[in-house]
Amino acid sequence: MSKADRRKWDERYLAGSYAARRQPTRLIADRLDDLPRGRALDVGCGAGRNALFLAEAGYEVDALDVSPVGLERGAGTAAERGLDIRWIEADLDLTPSAAALPNRDYALIVMVRYVNMPLIPALIARLGDGGYLVCEQHLKTTRDVVGPKTPAFRLRPNELLAAAEDLRVLFYREGVVRDPDGRPAALAQLIGCRGAPRFERSDDEAA
């Protein structure tokens, strides 16, 4: 990502953009009970709405983004709520972007509406056995929907599904949904597991 892009995001957060977007991604919130507990990584976290939600749910959270202003906003909210989150500034659009990721294993990795498809294999590699990847991306469409106007920041049909071929895909959907603010969004949504998911393990193995 160029310095100009970084400044763009910093300026958006300084101007108060996304301040009203406090709800977690519905895909994560609706399926929280199905997700494995432990350490979580929020990739492209912005001001941390999903990182904050996961920390409140008991996860040990690393939250990573290119914008120091967005991270500062998230850290301030975390402090207000008494949450301990590790905020990491990193540019994942650089090559090699995988080197910017924390060198840790995660039970859960989420990447929501941040497009970096070459990063997917590195994220999968950082999932522990039975770890889940939750990914939501804007989808190419002719509909009038929210999100980026540049086609490069929208995925082709089944592009996300193909990128997750090394995972056991537990959920996949493409279509138009309503965001919490009522606006329509065209999304590709995926939940995949590295190894055997919890429902295929014995009680001892899943503990």
Secondary structure, DSSP 8 states (H G I E B T S, - for coil): --HHHHHHHHHHHHTTTTTT--S--HHHHHTGGGS--SEEEEET-TT-HHHHHHHHTT-EEEEEES-HHHHHHHHHHHHHHT--EEEEE--TTSSSGGGGS-SS-EEEEEEES---GGGHHHHHHTEEEEEEEEEEEEB--SS--SS-SSGGGSB-TTHHHHHTTTSEEEEEEEEEEE-TTS-EEEEEEEEEEESS-GGGS-HHHH-
